[in-house]
Amino acid sequence: MAPDLVGKAPSPQRSYAWLQGLLCGVAATLVPGPAFLIAFLLAPGLLALALDHAPGKPMARAVLLAGLAASVRPLGSLWSGGGGLGAALDMLGNPAVLGAAWLAGAGGWLASELAPLFLRVGMDAAAAARAARLRAERASLVEAWELDPGTDQAGETKSS
């Protein structure tokens, strides 16, 4: 018996992998030098994109963004130098070009891994400082109003 498909909403997630493949094919055909260069310079980011399964792919976005920032200068010089495949291979032969882009990608990965840790430590420190200020203010109010520190606002004795 065929499943009932009436009234079912289409899946909200669509795969655009075919469109991305088509665009990459067009780029490799029309501008092979820059396409080849960008593929190698952003290889760590593309690998991170394939391996990051978190919603929104935050680690892959950080690696790609950092790698892209380090790839602007080599792409600009390739573009101003004619943009041929031979020039792209010469640039990739320079360890400073490839190393800078890959180190920037590694920096993006490190930032995406350490940022939550630093944010948590900072937020914990801010919460502890605020709690200490509130305790000090409470103690000063108890002293100013001449309250018994063992009672709450309603005047009832605390059990803890």
Rosetta silent file (secondary structure, phi, psi, omega in degrees, C-alpha in Angstrom):
SEQUENCE: MAPDLVGKAPSPQRSYAWLQGLLCGVAATLVPGPAFLIAFLLAPGLLALALDHAPGKPMARAVLLAGLAASVRPLGSLWSGGGGLGAALDMLGNPAVLGAAWLAGAGGWLASELAPLFLRVGMDAAAAARAARLRAERASLVEAWELDPGTDQAGETKSS
SCORE:     score description
SCORE:     0.000 S_00000001
   1 L     0.000  136.137 -178.124    0.000    0.000    0.000 S_00000001
   2 L   -75.485  142.680  178.402    1.358    3.452   -0.947 S_00000001
   3 L   -68.638  150.404 -179.314    2.003    5.914    1.868 S_00000001
   4 L   -79.837  113.154 -178.744   -0.420    8.795    2.199 S_00000001
   5 L  -102.157   -0.234 -178.767    1.330   11.920    0.896 S_00000001
   6 L   -74.553  131.817  176.098   -1.706   14.201    0.965 S_00000001
   7 L    85.439    0.634  179.104   -1.406   17.057    3.438 S_00000001
   8 L   -89.425  133.163  179.575    2.304   16.559    4.143 S_00000001
   9 L   -77.008  146.948  176.840    4.439   19.678    4.005 S_00000001
  10 L   -67.766  155.318 -179.616    7.598   19.562    1.915 S_00000001
  11 L   -63.041  130.219 -177.760   10.881   19.250    3.752 S_00000001
  12 L   -71.074  -20.790 -179.237   12.142   22.712    4.759 S_00000001
  13 L   -96.322  124.754  177.897   15.775   21.719    4.150 S_00000001
  14 L  -117.800  149.750  178.816   16.847   21.520    0.562 S_00000001
  15 L   -94.957  122.845  176.733   20.188   20.429   -0.762 S_00000001
  16 L  -107.251   24.330 -179.608   21.936   22.925   -2.955 S_00000001
  17 H   -62.538  -36.222  179.543   25.014   20.752   -3.427 S_00000001
  18 H   -65.304  -37.079  179.500   24.272   20.444   -7.145 S_00000001
  19 H   -70.680  -39.290  177.352   24.184   24.238   -7.484 S_00000001
  20 H   -64.894  -41.136  176.678   27.430   24.619   -5.565 S_00000001
  21 H   -63.425  -39.026  177.978   29.048   21.989   -7.774 S_00000001
  22 H   -64.539  -44.119  178.719   27.793   23.760  -10.872 S_00000001
  23 H   -64.738  -39.095  177.027   29.201   27.098   -9.682 S_00000001
  24 H   -65.928  -38.887  177.022   32.551   25.517   -8.862 S_00000001
  25 H   -64.394  -40.752  177.721   32.638   23.914  -12.295 S_00000001
  26 H   -65.217  -43.769  179.573   31.884   27.235  -13.974 S_00000001
  27 H   -63.602  -41.857  179.853   34.580   28.974  -11.905 S_00000001
  28 H   -67.760  -27.543  179.248   37.142   26.280  -12.715 S_00000001
  29 H   -81.200  -44.600 -174.140   36.312   26.575  -16.410 S_00000001
  30 H   -82.459  -39.700 -179.091   36.221   30.362  -16.744 S_00000001
  31 L  -132.333   75.329 -173.790   38.943   31.394  -14.269 S_00000001
  32 H   -66.769  -35.321 -179.338   41.074   28.322  -13.530 S_00000001
  33 H   -61.538  -58.606  178.788   44.003   30.186  -11.940 S_00000001
  34 H   -62.846  -35.488  179.250   42.067   31.987   -9.201 S_00000001
  35 H   -64.713  -41.175  179.112   39.773   28.981   -8.673 S_00000001
  36 H   -66.466  -43.480 -179.642   42.767   26.683   -8.188 S_00000001
  37 H   -63.880  -46.705 -178.398   44.484   29.169   -5.880 S_00000001
  38 H   -66.357  -33.799  178.435   41.409   29.772   -3.738 S_00000001
  39 H   -63.797  -40.936 -179.965   40.734   26.043   -3.483 S_00000001
  40 H   -76.619  -37.633 -179.838   44.184   25.408   -2.051 S_00000001
  41 H   -68.293  -33.341 -179.068   44.277   28.483    0.171 S_00000001
  42 L   -99.462   15.614 -179.376   40.882   27.669    1.678 S_00000001
  43 H   -55.841  -43.915  177.704   41.459   23.891    1.917 S_00000001
  44 H   -62.015  -38.053  178.939   41.401   23.867    5.752 S_00000001
  45 H   -68.369  -38.514  178.064   38.133   25.815    5.736 S_00000001
  46 H   -67.832  -36.666  175.380   36.575   23.523    3.153 S_00000001
  47 H   -65.620  -42.113  177.711   37.644   20.523    5.220 S_00000001
  48 H   -64.050  -35.994  178.235   36.160   22.147    8.331 S_00000001
  49 H   -63.458  -37.519  178.984   32.956   22.801    6.391 S_00000001
  50 H   -74.178  -30.248 -174.474   32.697   19.100    5.579 S_00000001
  51 H   -96.373  -17.100 -177.778   33.477   17.967    9.138 S_00000001
  52 L   -82.330  116.055 -178.688   31.529   20.521   11.197 S_00000001
  53 L  -106.026    5.945  179.861   28.116   19.084   12.039 S_00000001
  54 L   -73.002  148.494  177.669   27.040   21.785   14.492 S_00000001
  55 L   -61.369  129.504 -178.740   23.994   23.865   13.558 S_00000001
  56 L    84.315   -9.029  178.955   25.163   26.935   11.688 S_00000001
  57 L    47.255   60.207 -175.635   28.673   25.454   11.355 S_00000001
  58 H   -65.083  -38.187 -179.350   30.368   28.030   13.627 S_00000001
  59 H   -67.936  -42.597  179.911   33.814   26.442   13.533 S_00000001
  60 H   -64.979  -38.131  178.793   33.804   26.149    9.742 S_00000001
  61 H   -64.829  -39.623  179.375   32.677   29.758    9.382 S_00000001
  62 H   -66.216  -43.119  179.852   35.528   30.964   11.603 S_00000001
  63 H   -66.061  -44.356  179.526   38.126   28.930    9.706 S_00000001
  64 H   -65.078  -40.789 -179.842   36.783   30.039    6.324 S_00000001
  65 H   -64.618  -44.919  179.000   36.602   33.685    7.353 S_00000001
  66 H   -66.393  -41.824  177.969   40.167   33.720    8.671 S_00000001
  67 H   -65.575  -37.877  178.576   41.456   31.843    5.615 S_00000001
  68 H   -66.639  -38.105  177.541   39.599   34.173    3.281 S_00000001
  69 H   -62.581  -37.557  179.307   41.108   37.196    5.009 S_00000001
  70 H   -80.081  -11.860 -178.131   44.583   35.779    4.429 S_00000001
  71 H   -94.690   -8.155 -176.094   43.731   34.928    0.794 S_00000001
  72 H   -64.924  -47.027 -177.869   42.769   38.428   -0.328 S_00000001
  73 H   -64.199  -48.171  177.630   46.318   39.646   -0.980 S_00000001
  74 H   -61.812  -38.006  178.463   47.462   36.584   -2.986 S_00000001
  75 H   -67.120  -37.706  177.247   44.250   36.675   -5.038 S_00000001
  76 H   -64.397  -43.489  179.304   44.700   40.390   -5.697 S_00000001
  77 H   -70.285  -32.526  175.052   48.269   39.937   -6.858 S_00000001
  78 H   -66.725  -42.198 -179.323   47.244   36.969   -9.022 S_00000001
  79 H   -64.476  -42.400 -179.936   44.454   39.018  -10.544 S_00000001
  80 H   -73.450  -20.615  179.591   46.753   41.981  -11.269 S_00000001
  81 L   -91.683    9.301  177.948   49.389   39.624  -12.703 S_00000001
  82 L   112.803  -29.605  174.817   47.105   38.141  -15.334 S_00000001
  83 L    77.200   23.538 -179.047   45.407   35.393  -13.355 S_00000001
  84 L   -79.604  164.439 -179.965   46.899   32.420  -15.194 S_00000001
  85 H   -68.066  -35.608  177.904   47.170   28.897  -13.868 S_00000001
  86 H   -63.151  -41.690  178.053   50.981   29.041  -14.042 S_00000001
  87 H   -65.538  -37.137  177.822   51.052   32.134  -11.851 S_00000001
  88 H   -64.852  -40.883  177.796   48.704   30.427   -9.381 S_00000001
  89 H   -66.268  -36.914  176.205   51.018   27.411   -9.212 S_00000001
  90 H   -63.760  -40.819  178.554   53.988   29.713   -8.655 S_00000001
  91 H   -65.523  -38.855  179.490   52.157   31.394   -5.777 S_00000001
  92 H   -70.785  -21.835  176.105   51.296   28.041   -4.245 S_00000001
  93 H   -73.354  -17.545  177.843   54.967   27.083   -4.500 S_00000001
  94 L   -83.698  115.042 -177.148   55.766   29.941   -2.134 S_00000001
  95 H   -62.713  -25.528 -179.289   55.453   28.546    1.408 S_00000001
  96 H   -67.839  -35.903 -178.651   54.686   32.000    2.823 S_00000001
  97 H   -69.733  -54.061 -178.802   51.493   32.317    0.764 S_00000001
  98 H   -67.206  -40.660 -179.558   50.081   28.879    1.534 S_00000001
  99 H   -64.192  -39.554 -179.971   51.393   28.897    5.096 S_00000001
 100 H   -64.610  -42.776 -179.549   49.849   32.273    5.896 S_00000001
 101 H   -66.750  -41.758 -179.201   46.415   31.196    4.664 S_00000001
 102 H   -72.085  -35.312  175.543   46.547   27.885    6.488 S_00000001
 103 H   -67.381  -36.354  176.167   47.850   29.486    9.693 S_00000001
 104 H   -64.111  -40.809  175.853   45.036   32.013    9.521 S_00000001
 105 H   -62.267  -39.652  176.975   42.580   29.120    9.196 S_00000001
 106 H   -65.268  -36.141  176.552   44.197   27.459   12.200 S_00000001
 107 H   -65.479  -38.331  175.902   43.826   30.736   14.083 S_00000001
 108 H   -64.332  -40.167  177.561   40.130   30.811   13.200 S_00000001
 109 H   -64.058  -44.833 -179.625   39.748   27.250   14.463 S_00000001
 110 H   -62.828  -40.944  178.829   41.589   28.107   17.684 S_00000001
 111 H   -64.181  -39.561 -179.513   39.446   31.197   18.185 S_00000001
 112 H   -69.938  -25.929  178.436   36.253   29.184   17.666 S_00000001
 113 H   -84.230  -36.098 -175.183   37.397   26.636   20.235 S_00000001
 114 H   -90.328  -23.634 -177.804   38.692   29.078   22.859 S_00000001
 115 H   -57.866  -46.300  178.259   36.083   31.847   22.583 S_00000001
 116 H   -61.838  -36.151  178.804   33.373   29.899   24.470 S_00000001
 117 H   -64.722  -47.071  179.877   35.867   29.054   27.228 S_00000001
 118 H   -66.073  -37.707  177.652   36.960   32.693   27.642 S_00000001
 119 H   -64.394  -40.889 -179.909   33.361   33.893   27.552 S_00000001
 120 H   -65.183  -44.074  179.159   32.375   31.405   30.237 S_00000001
 121 H   -62.626  -43.368  179.243   35.293   32.396   32.491 S_00000001
 122 H   -64.121  -42.399  179.714   34.474   36.078   32.001 S_00000001
 123 H   -68.354  -37.563  176.753   30.780   35.592   32.693 S_00000001
 124 H   -64.854  -40.664  179.231   31.525   33.505   35.799 S_00000001
 125 H   -66.374  -40.440  178.087   33.892   36.187   37.077 S_00000001
 126 H   -64.949  -40.105  178.890   31.300   38.913   36.438 S_00000001
 127 H   -66.361  -40.024  178.808   28.625   36.864   38.223 S_00000001
 128 H   -66.246  -39.887  178.546   30.901   36.247   41.210 S_00000001
 129 H   -66.087  -40.522  179.074   31.773   39.949   41.412 S_00000001
 130 H   -65.797  -40.929  178.550   28.103   40.925   41.233 S_00000001
 131 H   -63.018  -39.373  178.448   27.203   38.387   43.927 S_00000001
 132 H   -66.335  -40.877  177.441   29.932   39.796   46.184 S_00000001
 133 H   -63.272  -42.253  179.737   28.673   43.365   45.616 S_00000001
 134 H   -65.486  -39.396  177.705   25.099   42.301   46.390 S_00000001
 135 H   -64.012  -42.046  179.721   26.190   40.504   49.566 S_00000001
 136 H   -65.391  -40.375  178.576   28.133   43.586   50.693 S_00000001
 137 H   -66.372  -39.554  178.277   25.169   45.839   49.944 S_00000001
 138 H   -63.196  -42.777 -179.784   22.829   43.486   51.819 S_00000001
 139 H   -64.161  -38.976  179.195   25.166   43.483   54.816 S_00000001
 140 H   -68.865  -35.336  177.803   25.330   47.295   54.792 S_00000001
 141 H   -69.481  -39.628  177.622   21.513   47.522   54.591 S_00000001
 142 H   -61.925  -41.131  179.644   21.083   45.025   57.434 S_00000001
 143 H   -70.428  -41.146 -177.987   23.458   47.112   59.522 S_00000001
 144 H   -67.831  -35.846 -177.929   21.862   50.452   58.531 S_00000001
 145 L   -92.941    0.392  178.920   18.334   49.241   59.262 S_00000001
 146 L    55.034   49.485  177.829   19.427   47.387   62.389 S_00000001
 147 L   -93.891  158.935  173.090   17.928   44.102   61.233 S_00000001
 148 L   -80.291  123.437 -177.307   18.744   40.672   62.515 S_00000001
 149 L   -64.478  -12.889 -179.996   20.899   39.030   59.792 S_00000001
 150 L   -89.727    6.258  179.450   19.166   35.709   60.489 S_00000001
 151 E  -115.538  155.833  177.104   15.734   36.933   59.285 S_00000001
 152 L   -93.099 -167.329 -175.427   14.339   37.442   55.798 S_00000001
 153 L   -62.311  -34.884 -176.161   12.288   40.403   54.504 S_00000001
 154 L   -81.241   -2.478  179.971    9.041   39.324   56.219 S_00000001
 155 L    87.278    6.232  178.948   10.752   39.133   59.595 S_00000001
 156 L   -87.114  145.734 -179.699   10.574   35.328   59.697 S_00000001
 157 E   -72.622  136.360  178.759   13.571   33.391   60.923 S_00000001
 158 L   -73.350  143.372  179.446   15.537   31.581   58.224 S_00000001
 159 L   -91.095  -19.450 -178.741   15.661   27.834   58.570 S_00000001
 160 L   -95.883    0.000    0.000   18.924   27.413   56.667 S_00000001
